[in-house]
Amino acid sequence: MQAIEQKARGVPVWVVALVFVLGAALGAVGWFKLGHAPDGAPQHEHAAAKQPRFHCPMHPTYTDDHASSCPICGMKLVALAATPAKDMPRDATPPQLAQTATATEGLETVEISAERRQLLGVRSVAASEQSLAGGLRTTARLAVDESRVRRVTIKIDGFIEKLYVTTVGQTVKKGQPLLAVYSPEVLAAETELLVAQQSDADTAGSKLGEAARQRLALWDVGTGTVASVLKAGKPLRELTIHAPMSGVVTAATAVLGSKVAAGEPLFDLTDLGQLWAIADVRAPDIDRVQVGMKAQFYLGGSRHAPYPGEVKLIEPAIDPKTRTLRVRVLISNEDNSLHPEAFGEVELLSASRTALVVPSDAVLDSGRQQVVFIEHATNGQNNGEFEPRVVKTGSTVGDFTEITSGLRIGERVVTRAAFLLDSESRLKAALSSLGSAP
């Protein structure tokens, strides 16, 4: 014994410390296995988590771990359906989790008795293929065609001595007198033209006359005015400005007796024979619009037949306020029955096609996804189960919405009380997550 103690005294200290640490580590591992082994306490916790929970059909917020009666209304508690994804083992592989994950986020299949279906007014219809005729219909307003606006100005300084048009809204014809101005420069050019006429034989006089004619032409003095000056043999004091086109006076700034400078606007004339119908197209329908599509404009509050038109321009930017894309449809207005800034509707016509459709009331749009509730049946009879399913929608024509994926022909979708089913499905999903929480 004394010999052993002498040998121990010769062992280095670090060896003793290492043995102590290894022993503590082995003890911790053993304790962990005892506490978390499949036969240990966690197994009982896992079994408890699998124990079904019950809730009240009238007060779903009340839950219990055994079948009893609701203390609020006295109804018998109903078992909550187990969620497969919650019962997966802890070592489940990603493919297993993907198979058991629900396809509709935050929703679960709900079961409703026949009595409750009748009270809620649940109705369903079968998804069917229909011919989608017509096209997209949206709001629109009328606007002036900017290419048909003409501004009246003068190219010289002068004084307004007569006004033939004074009111905005007047209709004028092409060539109609608008105003008369007195311009000292025009008067001097007309005098030079008369002097040159009197000395035609003189070369210098001919050049002077040609220069006077060119100046008058550059100032938009017409050949009729020049002919009148030569015929009268004296310069004309007033220069009359005529309407360059037919249209409606949409702006008038000329004032009798005022001095005007070269280039100053006097009148704005607008031809209303054609107007823009500016339609607002929602983002999901942008792909359906193409330049050259035929269209019809319906004037709000009018019994007039629709006005034919054609899509001429699709603006490149989306309106930041309405989040819609503006489409310009050119509308003929030869009878002047349409007026700018009037509101109505535009129908963009497209070729008919066959598509799978459901009533628009059946589609619940949360912004991130579109959901419909499928009515399950056993032997052709409704078994009370309603499954939420994510679908992708296409165009909407009338009261029907096109379904591009997620639904098969003949499957029945809920059209009435779908919002109630959505609320109960979300509540059930929330309660299931609470009931399975450790």
Number of C-alpha atoms within 10 A of each C-alpha: 6 7 8 9 9 10 10 12 10 9 10 9 10 9 9 11 10 10 10 11 10 10 10 10 11 10 10 11 11 10 12 10 12 13 14 12 12 12 11 12 13 13 14 12 12 14 10 13 16 14 13 16 21 22 25 23 15 14 14 16 12 15 20 17 13 14 15 16 16 21 11 10 10 11 15 16 22 19 17 17 16 16 16 12 14 17 13 13 11 7 7 9 10 8 9 13 15 11 11 14 14 17 13 16 13 15 22 24 21 20 18 17 12 13 9 12 14 11 9 15 13 17 16 19 17 18 19 17 16 15 11 21 14 16 21 19 20 15 17 27 22 24 19 18 18 11 9 15 17 19 17 19 17 17 14 17 17 22 18 20 17 17 17 14 17 17 12 15 14 12 15 20 13 11 12 16 16 20 22 20 23 19 18 15 15 23 18 12 20 26 20 19 26 22 17 22 18 13 14 14 10 12 11 12 19 18 13 20 23 15 16 20 19 13 15 20 13 11 15 13 18 15 12 8 16 19 11 13 17 15 10 11 16 15 20 16 14 19 20 20 21 18 19 17 18 17 22 18 22 18 18 18 13 20 16 16 13 12 15 21 14 12 12 16 16 17 21 18 25 24 23 24 17 19 26 26 32 25 26 23 24 14 11 12 14 15 9 15 17 15 13 12 16 18 24 22 28 19 21 14 8 9 8 10 10 15 15 17 24 21 23 16 16 18 11 9 10 15 12 8 6 10 13 18 21 21 24 24 29 24 22 17 16 12 8 12 9 18 15 14 14 13 19 19 21 28 21 23 18 17 9 12 10 11 17 22 26 28 21 15 17 24 25 17 13 8 6 6 15 16 23 25 26 21 21 17 14 9 6 7 9 13 15 16 17 25 21 24 21 19 19 14 21 17 19 20 17 14 10 18 21 23 22 15 12 12 20 14 12 12 15 22 27 24 21 16 16 24 16 11 23 23 12 19 22 17 17 22 20 15 19 18 14 10 20 17 9 8
